Amino acid sequence: MSDVLAGVLSIGAAYLLGSIPSAYIAGRFIKGLDIRTIGSHNMGAMNAFYNLGFAPGLMVLSADILKGVTAVALARLICGMAVDGGTIVIVEMLAGLFAVIGHNFPAWLKFKGGKGGAPLIGVMIFFMPWSFPIGLGIFALLVAITRFPTLSYGLAMLCFPLIAWLMYERGDYIVYSALMLLVPYLSYIPRIVEMKKKGGSWSRVIKRKNLKDRL
């Protein structure tokens, strides 16, 4: 297999894995509804937690994280026998990116998916395993303070470039994780604006009375 073909197969497989609509499938099978029509209308884990329940939400979150891990692992497997070491890393990173893109823009659901946070976490776990326990700890602390899970995991993901720098000392990981964070952050801007309009103030958006207090 040529290195070009291996790269194309890796990226294509990553997109297809990323585009598996976990939240949509869970909504249809568990509640008999289209998750894109309820809550924030977002096809992601947080909307599943709020509107399908804790257990279905956890299943969706786990599946979406696994999509990111599997996409990069599959790229390594496909390219392992065909591509040199330096190029493998590039293909793996592209596979991670396309897994997130597939999650956000699934071809079989009219390119309307989630925001990309969960598969991005999976990608980072593959490259930097320490990002999982550290990020989880930061997330738990922020949730306790803000009672806002989506904001909390968004802020917790900022630890990825720092972990790449302080623990792995990899310049490519620093740049890659920082650029990857732009995908969910930019995708979430319209939702932030919507919450600001509904809440009337930034304090209402950021600080909540309880976990169920959702704009």
N, CA, C and O of each residue as an XYZ file, in Angstrom:
860
protein
N       0.844     -1.192      0.000
C       0.000      0.000      0.000
C       0.883      1.246      0.000
O       1.822      1.341      0.791
N       0.589      2.201     -0.880
C       1.374      3.422     -0.930
C       1.062      4.308      0.261
O       0.008      4.185      0.884
N       2.002      5.215      0.574
C       1.776      6.106      1.707
C       0.608      7.052      1.456
O      -0.107      7.409      2.393
N       0.404      7.465      0.200
C      -0.712      8.352     -0.127
C      -2.039      7.635      0.100
O      -2.958      8.195      0.698
N      -2.139      6.396     -0.377
C      -3.367      5.629     -0.204
C      -3.636      5.372      1.278
O      -4.777      5.460      1.730
N      -2.590      5.059      2.024
C      -2.747      4.827      3.461
C      -3.263      6.078      4.161
O      -4.120      6.005      5.041
N      -2.726      7.228      3.753
C      -3.176      8.480      4.349
C      -4.629      8.783      4.025
O      -5.393      9.195      4.898
N      -5.008      8.579      2.774
C      -6.391      8.836      2.354
C      -7.352      7.903      3.071
O      -8.410      8.336      3.527
N      -6.999      6.632      3.175
C      -7.854      5.671      3.877
C      -8.001      6.039      5.351
O      -9.085      5.934      5.924
N      -6.901      6.469      5.951
C      -6.921      6.837      7.374
C      -7.844      8.023      7.620
O      -8.649      8.013      8.552
N      -7.722      9.033      6.786
C      -8.520     10.245      6.958
C      -9.995      9.970      6.651
O     -10.884     10.452      7.354
N     -10.247      9.184      5.585
C     -11.625      8.835      5.251
C     -12.288      8.024      6.345
O     -13.443      8.264      6.694
N     -11.552      7.056      6.890
C     -12.093      6.237      7.976
C     -12.354      7.085      9.212
O     -13.338      6.871      9.919
N     -11.474      8.048      9.475
C     -11.644      8.925     10.636
C     -12.909      9.764     10.504
O     -13.648      9.938     11.473
N     -13.156     10.279      9.312
C     -14.384     11.060      9.099
C     -15.619     10.202      9.322
O     -16.567     10.633      9.980
N     -15.612      8.987      8.776
C     -16.779      8.106      8.910
C     -17.007      7.719     10.370
O     -18.149      7.668     10.826
N     -15.937      7.448     11.097
C     -16.071      7.131     12.524
C     -16.633      8.334     13.286
O     -17.544      8.204     14.104
N     -16.068      9.500     12.997
C     -16.512     10.704     13.693
C     -17.956     11.048     13.420
O     -18.629     11.640     14.264
N     -18.439     10.682     12.245
C     -19.791     11.076     11.857
C     -20.867     10.112     12.362
O     -22.049     10.322     12.091
N     -20.481      9.063     13.090
C     -21.491      8.190     13.694
C     -22.288      9.020     14.705
O     -21.712      9.496     15.684
N     -23.582      9.204     14.498
C     -24.374     10.128     15.326
C     -24.841      9.497     16.640
O     -26.000      9.100     16.762
N     -23.952      9.407     17.606
C     -24.246      8.711     18.859
C     -25.476      9.284     19.562
O     -26.354      8.536     19.993
N     -25.537     10.597     19.676
C     -26.658     11.231     20.381
C     -27.967     11.014     19.632
O     -29.004     10.781     20.254
N     -27.931     11.087     18.326
C     -29.135     10.868     17.524
C     -29.631      9.437     17.692
O     -30.827      9.206     17.869
N     -28.705      8.475     17.638
C     -29.072      7.070     17.790
C     -29.656      6.821     19.179
O     -30.671      6.138     19.316
N     -29.014      7.373     20.203
C     -29.511      7.197     21.573
C     -30.899      7.801     21.734
O     -31.770      7.205     22.367
N     -31.104      8.974     21.167
C     -32.418      9.611     21.258
C     -33.506      8.784     20.609
O     -34.600      8.641     21.156
N     -33.205      8.241     19.443
C     -34.205      7.448     18.706
C     -34.523      6.140     19.435
O     -35.690      5.767     19.550
N     -33.500      5.445     19.924
C     -33.710      4.121     20.505
C     -34.178      4.175     21.951
O     -34.947      3.317     22.385
N     -33.724      5.173     22.701
C     -34.051      5.225     24.125
C     -35.331      6.013     24.394
O     -36.164      5.599     25.200
N     -35.483      7.164     23.706
C     -36.631      8.030     23.958
C     -37.601      8.129     22.782
O     -38.696      8.674     22.917
N     -37.195      7.604     21.635
C     -38.053      7.695     20.468
C     -38.211      9.105     19.945
O     -39.259      9.455     19.402
N     -37.164      9.932     20.104
C     -37.238     11.324     19.645
C     -35.956     11.713     18.925
O     -34.929     11.041     19.019
N     -36.053     12.811     18.211
C     -34.913     13.364     17.480
C     -34.258     14.412     18.366
O     -34.854     15.461     18.612
N     -33.053     14.157     18.847
C     -32.408     15.061     19.792
C     -32.132     16.430     19.180
O     -31.909     17.406     19.896
N     -32.149     16.494     17.860
C     -31.915     17.782     17.198
C     -33.115     18.720     17.309
O     -33.036     19.880     16.906
N     -34.220     18.223     17.852
C     -35.427     19.052     17.972
C     -35.715     19.462     19.402
O     -36.725     20.116     19.661
N     -34.850     19.094     20.340
C     -35.096     19.402     21.758
C     -33.869     20.063     22.383
O     -32.761     19.990     21.853
N     -34.099     20.707     23.519
C     -32.992     21.334     24.239
C     -32.289     22.385     23.411
O     -32.915     23.296     22.869
N     -30.979     22.245     23.320
C     -30.171     23.185     22.535
C     -30.166     22.834     21.053
O     -29.563     23.544     20.248
N     -30.835     21.742     20.686
C     -30.887     21.222     19.313
C     -29.518     20.727     18.852
O     -29.313     20.478     17.664
N     -28.602     20.589     19.773
C     -27.249     20.152     19.448
C     -27.155     18.636     19.562
O     -27.675     18.045     20.508
N     -26.498     18.018     18.606
C     -26.359     16.571     18.610
C     -25.066     16.174     19.326
O     -24.145     15.607     18.737
N     -25.040     16.499     20.620
C     -23.858     16.215     21.405
C     -24.187     15.612     22.746
O     -25.354     15.444     23.101
N     -23.135     15.284     23.496
C     -23.304     14.585     24.764
C     -24.044     15.431     25.799
O     -24.878     14.902     26.535
N     -23.758     16.733     25.872
C     -24.389     17.558     26.896
C     -25.896     17.666     26.687
O     -26.663     17.627     27.649
N     -26.314     17.800     25.450
C     -27.749     17.837     25.177
C     -28.379     16.495     25.533
O     -29.525     16.440     25.981
N     -27.629     15.414     25.334
C     -28.119     14.086     25.705
C     -28.263     13.968     27.223
O     -29.245     13.408     27.710
N     -27.292     14.490     27.970
C     -27.371     14.454     29.426
C     -28.622     15.184     29.917
O     -29.354     14.680     30.769
N     -28.851     16.359     29.376
C     -29.969     17.179     29.825
C     -31.327     16.602     29.437
O     -32.284     16.710     30.204
N     -31.422     15.991     28.257
C     -32.737     15.631     27.734
C     -33.008     14.132     27.619
O     -34.160     13.729     27.460
N     -31.976     13.308     27.697
C     -32.179     11.869     27.647
C     -31.973     11.216     29.009
O     -32.499     10.135     29.277
N     -31.197     11.885     29.872
C     -30.917     11.311     31.179
C     -29.440     11.067     31.379
O     -28.655     11.123     30.432
N     -29.058     10.791     32.635
C     -27.634     10.644     32.941
C     -27.016      9.431     32.247
O     -25.966      9.548     31.615
N     -27.656      8.276     32.360
C     -27.092      7.058     31.773
C     -26.963      7.157     30.246
O     -25.895      6.857     29.711
N     -28.034      7.574     29.520
C     -27.876      7.745     28.075
C     -26.828      8.804     27.730
O     -26.071      8.644     26.772
N     -26.786      9.887     28.513
C     -25.791     10.917     28.263
C     -24.386     10.393     28.426
O     -23.500     10.722     27.637
N     -24.171      9.566     29.461
C     -22.855      8.980     29.686
C     -22.483      8.038     28.547
O     -21.326      7.985     28.131
N     -23.466      7.298     28.045
C     -23.217      6.411     26.910
C     -22.813      7.206     25.672
O     -21.879      6.832     24.962
N     -23.517      8.296     25.420
C     -23.204      9.142     24.260
C     -21.815      9.759     24.413
O     -21.024      9.761     23.470
N     -21.523     10.282     25.606
C     -20.216     10.877     25.850
C     -19.099      9.858     25.641
O     -18.093     10.161     24.999
N     -19.272      8.664     26.176
C     -18.257      7.619     26.035
C     -18.067      7.233     24.574
O     -16.939      7.061     24.111
N     -19.182      7.097     23.848
C     -19.101      6.727     22.432
C     -18.399      7.805     21.623
O     -17.587      7.498     20.750
N     -18.706      9.065     21.907
C     -18.096     10.161     21.150
C     -16.602     10.292     21.458
O     -15.803     10.567     20.563
N     -16.229     10.096     22.722
C     -14.801     10.101     23.066
C     -14.091      8.949     22.368
O     -12.995      9.109     21.831
N     -14.735      7.786     22.384
C     -14.151      6.600     21.749
C     -13.954      6.809     20.249
O     -13.010      6.274     19.668
N     -14.836      7.582     19.620
C     -14.681      7.868     18.186
C     -13.343      8.554     17.920
O     -12.650      8.221     16.959
N     -12.985      9.514     18.776
C     -11.722     10.213     18.595
C     -10.526      9.314     18.805
O      -9.577      9.335     18.021
N     -10.570      8.514     19.879
C      -9.473      7.579     20.159
C      -9.304      6.584     19.020
O      -8.193      6.357     18.539
N     -10.415      5.995     18.594
C     -10.372      4.952     17.568
C      -9.900      5.490     16.226
O      -9.168      4.809     15.508
N     -10.308      6.698     15.885
C      -9.913      7.275     14.590
C      -8.402      7.402     14.482
O      -7.820      7.071     13.449
N      -7.764      7.881     15.546
C      -6.311      8.047     15.510
C      -5.614      6.693     15.595
O      -4.608      6.469     14.923
N      -6.144      5.790     16.418
C      -5.552      4.458     16.536
C      -5.623      3.716     15.203
O      -4.677      3.028     14.818
N      -6.745      3.857     14.502
C      -6.898      3.206     13.209
C      -5.934      3.788     12.189
O      -5.392      3.058     11.359
N      -5.717      5.092     12.244
C      -4.747      5.723     11.339
C      -3.352      5.166     11.577
O      -2.609      4.908     10.630
N      -3.003      4.985     12.836
C      -1.688      4.408     13.149
C      -1.587      2.984     12.623
O      -0.544      2.578     12.111
N      -2.669      2.230     12.749
C      -2.670      0.846     12.277
C      -2.552      0.787     10.765
O      -1.773     -0.003     10.232
N      -3.315      1.612     10.073
C      -3.300      1.598      8.605
C      -1.946      2.044      8.072
O      -1.428      1.470      7.114
N      -1.377      3.067      8.693
C      -0.139      3.652      8.178
C       1.110      2.955      8.703
O       2.208      3.194      8.201
N       0.956      2.106      9.695
C       2.117      1.515     10.344
C       3.071      0.789      9.419
O       4.285      0.825      9.620
N       2.528      0.127      8.400
C       3.358     -0.659      7.490
C       3.668      0.074      6.190
O       4.388     -0.451      5.341
N       3.128      1.287      6.025
C       3.268      1.943      4.721
C       3.914      3.318      4.773
O       4.373      3.820      3.747
N       3.959      3.935      5.945
C       4.386      5.328      6.044
C       5.517      5.442      7.054
O       5.532      4.738      8.064
N       6.475      6.342      6.774
C       7.579      6.523      7.713
C       7.097      7.214      8.984
O       6.020      7.809      9.012
N       7.920      7.124     10.047
C       7.510      7.580     11.368
C       7.042      9.017     11.432
O       6.004      9.295     12.033
N       7.783      9.947     10.824
C       7.405     11.358     10.884
C       6.083     11.634     10.208
O       5.280     12.430     10.695
N       5.855     10.973      9.081
C       4.614     11.183      8.352
C       3.437     10.564      9.075
O       2.323     11.080      8.986
N       3.656      9.464      9.793
C       2.577      8.824     10.535
C       1.951      9.801     11.520
O       0.727      9.856     11.646
N       2.776     10.570     12.218
C       2.268     11.530     13.197
C       1.363     12.549     12.514
O       0.310     12.901     13.045
N       1.772     13.024     11.339
C       0.967     13.996     10.602
C      -0.377     13.387     10.207
O      -1.421     14.021     10.363
N      -0.346     12.160      9.696
C      -1.586     11.488      9.297
C      -2.478     11.258     10.504
O      -3.694     11.432     10.420
N      -1.882     10.867     11.634
C      -2.662     10.668     12.855
C      -3.347     11.962     13.278
O      -4.515     11.954     13.668
N      -2.627     13.059     13.200
C      -3.207     14.345     13.585
C      -4.330     14.746     12.641
O      -5.354     15.275     13.074
N      -4.137     14.494     11.355
C      -5.198     14.792     10.392
C      -6.414     13.895     10.636
O      -7.557     14.333     10.501
N      -6.157     12.647     10.995
C      -7.257     11.735     11.301
C      -8.048     12.245     12.505
O      -9.278     12.202     12.512
N      -7.335     12.726     13.516
C      -8.018     13.297     14.673
C      -8.880     14.483     14.294
O     -10.009     14.616     14.766
N      -8.346     15.345     13.441
C      -9.103     16.511     12.989
C     -10.356     16.091     12.235
O     -11.431     16.651     12.454
N     -10.225     15.109     11.349
C     -11.371     14.708     10.540
C     -12.387     13.915     11.343
O     -13.558     13.868     10.968
N     -11.971     13.292     12.436
C     -12.943     12.659     13.326
C     -13.835     13.726     13.956
O     -15.045     13.537     14.078
N     -13.236     14.839     14.352
C     -14.002     15.944     14.927
C     -14.894     16.589     13.867
O     -16.052     16.911     14.134
N     -14.349     16.775     12.667
C     -15.136     17.345     11.572
C     -16.328     16.442     11.244
O     -17.435     16.927     11.007
N     -16.095     15.130     11.233
C     -17.182     14.196     10.966
C     -18.273     14.286     12.015
O     -19.458     14.198     11.692
N     -17.880     14.462     13.275
C     -18.855     14.613     14.354
C     -19.686     15.880     14.162
O     -20.899     15.873     14.369
N     -19.030     16.951     13.770
C     -19.720     18.231     13.595
C     -20.550     18.292     12.316
O     -21.590     18.948     12.276
N     -20.089     17.608     11.274
C     -20.747     17.683      9.967
C     -20.945     16.288      9.374
O     -20.300     15.938      8.385
N     -21.844     15.479      9.979
C     -22.086     14.127      9.459
C     -22.852     14.164      8.143
O     -23.895     14.810      8.039
N     -22.330     13.469      7.147
C     -22.909     13.537      5.801
C     -24.343     13.035      5.768
O     -25.165     13.568      5.023
N     -24.662     11.999      6.579
C     -26.010     11.416      6.486
C     -27.039     12.112      7.357
O     -28.182     11.658      7.424
N     -26.676     13.198      8.029
C     -27.646     14.004      8.777
C     -27.563     15.465      8.335
O     -27.622     16.387      9.148
N     -27.424     15.644      7.028
C     -27.411     16.962      6.401
C     -26.327     17.866      6.982
O     -26.495     19.083      7.061
N     -25.217     17.257      7.387
C     -24.029     17.971      7.873
C     -24.322     18.824      9.111
O     -23.677     19.849      9.330
N     -25.294     18.396      9.916
C     -25.611     19.110     11.154
C     -25.404     18.160     12.330
O     -26.230     17.280     12.576
N     -24.307     18.339     13.050
C     -23.977     17.450     14.138
C     -23.746     18.178     15.438
O     -24.478     19.106     15.782
N     -22.715     17.752     16.169
C     -22.400     18.346     17.460
C     -21.393     19.462     17.352
O     -21.187     20.031     16.280
N     -20.768     19.770     18.465
C     -19.777     20.840     18.518
C     -18.339     20.320     18.463
O     -17.418     21.087     18.185
N     -18.139     19.027     18.725
C     -16.816     18.429     18.564
C     -16.017     18.245     19.832
O     -14.894     17.744     19.775
N     -16.552     18.632     20.977
C     -15.787     18.561     22.213
C     -15.412     17.148     22.619
O     -14.250     16.889     22.935
N     -16.373     16.222     22.618
C     -16.117     14.858     23.082
C     -15.123     14.101     22.199
O     -14.184     13.510     22.732
N     -15.288     14.091     20.865
C     -14.280     13.405     20.051
C     -12.905     14.062     20.150
O     -11.885     13.381     20.040
N     -12.868     15.376     20.355
C     -11.588     16.053     20.552
C     -10.899     15.541     21.812
O      -9.686     15.329     21.820
N     -11.671     15.344     22.873
C     -11.112     14.781     24.102
C     -10.514     13.406     23.813
O      -9.433     13.083     24.307
N     -11.206     12.605     23.023
C     -10.695     11.287     22.663
C      -9.384     11.360     21.909
O      -8.468     10.579     22.164
N      -9.296     12.298     20.982
C      -8.057     12.482     20.222
C      -6.908     12.845     21.155
O      -5.809     12.302     21.035
N      -7.162     13.761     22.080
C      -6.118     14.188     23.005
C      -5.712     13.061     23.950
O      -4.545     12.953     24.327
N      -6.680     12.218     24.335
C      -6.358     11.082     25.192
C      -5.392     10.140     24.480
O      -4.479      9.598     25.103
N      -5.589      9.946     23.197
C      -4.688      9.062     22.442
C      -3.265      9.609     22.441
O      -2.311      8.879     22.711
N      -3.130     10.890     22.137
C      -1.795     11.471     22.055
C      -1.182     11.707     23.436
O       0.019     11.519     23.627
N      -2.006     12.115     24.388
C      -1.519     12.487     25.716
C      -2.416     11.853     26.774
O      -3.338     12.512     27.255
N      -2.183     10.610     27.148
C      -3.062      9.921     28.110
C      -3.262     10.671     29.422
O      -4.322     10.557     30.039
N      -2.265     11.436     29.857
C      -2.409     12.175     31.109
C      -3.455     13.287     31.015
O      -3.885     13.820     32.037
N      -3.858     13.632     29.811
C      -4.858     14.690     29.672
C      -6.212     14.263     30.234
O      -7.023     15.112     30.603
N      -6.465     12.948     30.302
C      -7.760     12.493     30.803
C      -7.925     12.711     32.313
O      -8.875     13.383     32.714
N      -7.045     12.176     33.164
C      -7.255     12.409     34.602
C      -7.114     13.868     35.007
O      -7.830     14.341     35.889
N      -6.194     14.583     34.368
C      -6.012     15.992     34.714
C      -7.219     16.805     34.267
O      -7.754     17.601     35.038
N      -7.641     16.610     33.042
C      -8.805     17.331     32.536
C     -10.063     17.004     33.311
O     -10.889     17.883     33.557
N     -10.218     15.740     33.700
C     -11.393     15.331     34.468
C     -11.417     16.017     35.831
O     -12.472     16.442     36.301
N     -10.251     16.120     36.462
C     -10.178     16.783     37.755
C     -10.520     18.262     37.666
O     -11.224     18.794     38.524
N     -10.026     18.923     36.632
C     -10.334     20.343     36.432
C     -11.816     20.526     36.151
O     -12.448     21.447     36.668
N     -12.367     19.638     35.325
C     -13.791     19.696     35.002
C     -14.643     19.571     36.262
O     -15.575     20.350     36.461
N     -14.327     18.593     37.115
C     -15.105     18.374     38.340
C     -15.055     19.602     39.244
O     -16.068     19.976     39.835
N     -13.901     20.224     39.357
C     -13.760     21.418     40.194
C     -14.589     22.571     39.633
O     -15.261     23.276     40.385
N     -14.544     22.763     38.329
C     -15.275     23.868     37.708
C     -16.783     23.659     37.777
O     -17.535     24.615     37.963
N     -17.228     22.411     37.627
C     -18.658     22.133     37.745
C     -19.153     22.456     39.151
O     -20.249     22.990     39.328
N     -18.331     22.125     40.150
C     -18.713     22.411     41.533
C     -18.853     23.913     41.771
O     -19.662     24.347     42.591
N     -18.059     24.702     41.047
C     -18.087     26.155     41.225
C     -19.194     26.802     40.405
O     -19.954     27.624     40.916
N     -19.284     26.429     39.133
C     -20.188     27.123     38.212
C     -21.542     26.442     38.039
O     -22.518     27.099     37.679
N     -21.616     25.129     38.293
C     -22.813     24.331     38.024
C     -23.200     24.384     36.538
O     -24.376     24.297     36.185
N     -22.212     24.525     35.705
C     -22.403     24.700     34.271
C     -21.487     23.703     33.555
O     -20.348     24.042     33.236
N     -21.965     22.474     33.293
C     -21.109     21.433     32.713
C     -20.455     21.808     31.386
O     -19.272     21.535     31.182
N     -21.213     22.433     30.480
C     -20.663     22.747     29.168
C     -19.523     23.753     29.271
O     -18.472     23.565     28.657
N     -19.720     24.807     30.031
C     -18.656     25.788     30.236
C     -17.466     25.138     30.932
O     -16.314     25.422     30.603
N     -17.747     24.275     31.883
C     -16.682     23.653     32.669
C     -15.784     22.771     31.802
O     -14.559     22.836     31.909
N     -16.388     21.952     30.948
C     -15.525     21.103     30.126
C     -14.841     21.916     29.032
O     -13.748     21.563     28.588
N     -15.477     23.005     28.593
C     -14.821     23.885     27.635
C     -13.578     24.528     28.217
O     -12.551     24.616     27.545
N     -13.660     24.980     29.462
C     -12.499     25.562     30.129
C     -11.470     24.495     30.478
O     -10.266     24.737     30.393
N     -11.941     23.315     30.870
C     -11.020     22.240     31.232
C     -10.146     21.835     30.049
O      -8.991     21.452     30.232
N     -10.689     21.918     28.844
C      -9.912     21.528     27.666
C      -8.735     22.461     27.393
O      -7.824     22.120     26.637
N      -8.760     23.641     28.014
C      -7.629     24.553     27.850
C      -6.353     23.978     28.445
O      -5.260     24.476     28.175
N      -6.487     22.933     29.251
C      -5.295     22.326     29.842
C      -4.491     21.531     28.819
O      -3.329     21.218     29.078
N      -5.066     21.193     27.669
C      -4.372     20.339     26.712
C      -3.042     20.922     26.228
O      -2.032     20.220     26.275
N      -3.000     22.178     25.765
C      -1.699     22.721     25.360
C      -0.701     22.795     26.514
O       0.499     22.609     26.312
N      -1.193     23.064     27.720
C      -0.305     23.132     28.881
C       0.273     21.762     29.204
O       1.451     21.646     29.544
N      -0.550     20.728     29.100
C      -0.068     19.366     29.339
C       0.963     18.981     28.276
O       1.983     18.362     28.579
N       0.681     19.356     27.034
C       1.624     19.069     25.947
C       2.975     19.726     26.199
O       4.019     19.162     25.873
N       2.945     20.918     26.781
C       4.174     21.674     27.053
C       4.893     21.161     28.296
O       6.086     20.861     28.253
N       4.152     21.061     29.415
C       4.784     20.782     30.704
C       5.079     19.295     30.929
O       6.057     18.956     31.595
N       4.247     18.411     30.383
C       4.422     16.989     30.662
C       5.048     16.222     29.497
O       5.857     15.318     29.707
N       4.670     16.586     28.267
C       5.163     15.836     27.112
C       6.272     16.558     26.360
O       7.003     15.943     25.584
N       6.396     17.856     26.587
C       7.454     18.662     25.971
C       7.519     18.446     24.461
O       8.583     18.243     23.875
N       6.335     18.500     23.864
C       6.216     18.309     22.420
C       5.646     19.569     21.785
O       4.486     19.917     22.007
N       6.463     20.242     21.001
C       6.008     21.451     20.336
C       4.865     21.187     19.372
O       3.939     21.991     19.262
N       4.931     20.044     18.665
C       3.866     19.726     17.716
C       2.547     19.468     18.434
O       1.485     19.818     17.921
N       2.605     18.857     19.622
C       1.389     18.631     20.391
C       0.797     19.943     20.899
O      -0.422     20.106     20.950
N       1.663     20.865     21.269
C       1.190     22.170     21.753
C       0.405     22.877     20.654
O      -0.721     23.324     20.869
N       1.010     22.971     19.481
C       0.367     23.659     18.358
C      -0.902     22.925     17.933
O      -1.937     23.545     17.690
N      -0.809     21.607     17.846
C      -1.948     20.813     17.397
C      -3.134     20.943     18.343
O      -4.256     21.184     17.898
N      -2.901     20.787     19.634
C      -4.003     20.862     20.590
C      -4.617     22.254     20.628
O      -5.832     22.394     20.765
N      -3.778     23.288     20.509
C      -4.294     24.654     20.509
C      -5.175     24.907     19.283
O      -6.240     25.514     19.395
N      -4.733     24.446     18.126
C      -5.519     24.638     16.905
C      -6.794     23.805     16.931
O      -7.843     24.260     16.475
N      -6.710     22.597     17.459
C      -7.897     21.738     17.524
C      -8.971     22.336     18.424
O     -10.162     22.161     18.166
N      -8.566     23.030     19.462
C      -9.535     23.642     20.373
C     -10.399     24.682     19.673
O     -11.520     24.955     20.103
N      -9.880     25.262     18.600
C     -10.659     26.263     17.881
C     -11.937     25.681     17.282
O     -12.922     26.400     17.113
N     -11.932     24.391     16.962
C     -13.102     23.789     16.313
C     -14.326     23.832     17.225
O     -15.347     24.392     16.827
N     -14.269     23.262     18.438
C     -15.457     23.369     19.293
C     -15.718     24.783     19.783
O     -16.874     25.180     19.929
N     -14.659     25.555     20.042
C     -14.862     26.903     20.564
C     -15.601     27.780     19.552
O     -16.556     28.470     19.910
N     -15.172     27.757     18.312
C     -15.835     28.560     17.285
C     -17.248     28.042     17.019
O     -18.156     28.825     16.740
N     -17.433     26.725     17.103
C     -18.755     26.144     16.876
C     -19.745     26.557     17.958
O     -20.951     26.607     17.718
N     -19.229     26.853     19.153
C     -20.113     27.128     20.275
C     -20.470     28.613     20.413
O     -21.314     28.960     21.239
N     -19.855     29.487     19.633
C     -20.129     30.921     19.733
C     -21.609     31.252     19.559
O     -22.148     32.011     20.365
N     -22.304     30.708     18.525
C     -23.741     31.027     18.390
C     -24.555     30.613     19.612
O     -25.502     31.306     19.983
N     -24.202     29.499     20.239
C     -24.930     29.048     21.423
C     -24.689     29.994     22.602
O     -25.611     30.271     23.369
N     -23.473     30.485     22.749
C     -23.154     31.439     23.818
C     -23.975     32.720     23.641
O     -24.520     33.260     24.603
N     -24.052     33.188     22.406
C     -24.834     34.399     22.110
C     -26.305     34.172     22.448
O     -26.958     35.044     23.021
N     -26.823     32.994     22.088
C     -28.214     32.663     22.379
C     -28.471     32.660     23.890
O     -29.483     33.194     24.344
N     -27.572     32.070     24.662
C     -27.736     32.016     26.118
C     -27.669     33.406     26.737
O     -28.378     33.696     27.701
N     -26.816     34.266     26.183
C     -26.714     35.636     26.696
C     -28.039     36.373     26.494
O     -28.475     37.118     27.373
N     -28.680     36.171     25.342
C     -29.961     36.817     25.064
C     -31.036     36.317     26.007
O     -31.846     37.101     26.501
N     -31.048     35.015     26.260
C     -32.061     34.440     27.137
C     -31.829     34.820     28.595
O     -32.777     35.099     29.330
N     -30.565     34.829     29.008
C     -30.249     35.080     30.407
C     -30.242     36.544     30.787
O     -30.532     36.894     31.931
N     -29.909     37.408     29.830
C     -29.905     38.839     30.090
C     -28.604     39.389     30.628
O     -28.380     40.599     30.587
N     -27.731     38.511     31.139
C     -26.439     38.963     31.666
C     -25.438     37.822     31.590
O     -25.812     36.650     31.548
N     -24.134     38.188     31.571
C     -23.102     37.164     31.506
C     -23.036     36.365     32.803
O     -22.712     35.178     32.780
N     -23.340     36.999     33.933
C     -23.317     36.274     35.203
C     -24.381     35.184     35.218
O     -24.172     34.114     35.790
N     -25.522     35.457     34.588
C     -26.604     34.466     34.496
C     -26.179     33.303     33.608
O     -26.581     32.162     33.838
N     -25.364     33.593     32.592
C     -24.884     32.552     31.685
C     -23.845     31.671     32.368
O     -23.880     30.447     32.246
N     -22.919     32.304     33.087
C     -21.775     31.590     33.645
C     -22.098     30.898     34.964
O     -21.700     29.752     35.175
N     -22.812     31.580     35.847
C     -23.084     31.040     37.176
C     -24.539     30.576     37.252
O     -25.455     31.338     36.942
N     -24.742     29.343     37.659
C     -26.084     28.786     37.717
C     -26.458     28.399     39.144
O     -25.590     28.161     39.983
N     -27.755     28.339     39.405
C     -28.241     27.932     40.714
C     -28.071     26.423     40.921
O     -27.777     25.975     42.028
N     -28.257     25.650     39.857
C     -28.080     24.199     39.948
C     -27.811     23.662     38.563
O     -27.864     24.407     37.584
N     -27.519     22.369     38.468
C     -27.152     21.756     37.185
C     -28.296     21.732     36.203
O     -28.065     21.662     34.996
N     -29.537     21.787     36.687
C     -30.687     21.739     35.796
C     -31.100     23.118     35.302
O     -31.965     23.236     34.434
N     -30.492     24.149     35.843
C     -30.814     25.528     35.461
C     -30.143     25.818     34.115
O     -28.978     26.214     34.056
N     -30.897     25.615     33.053
C     -30.328     25.717     31.712
C     -31.061     26.748     30.866
O     -32.291     26.774     30.827
N     -30.302     27.588     30.197
C     -30.898     28.610     29.342
C     -31.261     28.025     27.983
O     -31.777     28.737     27.122
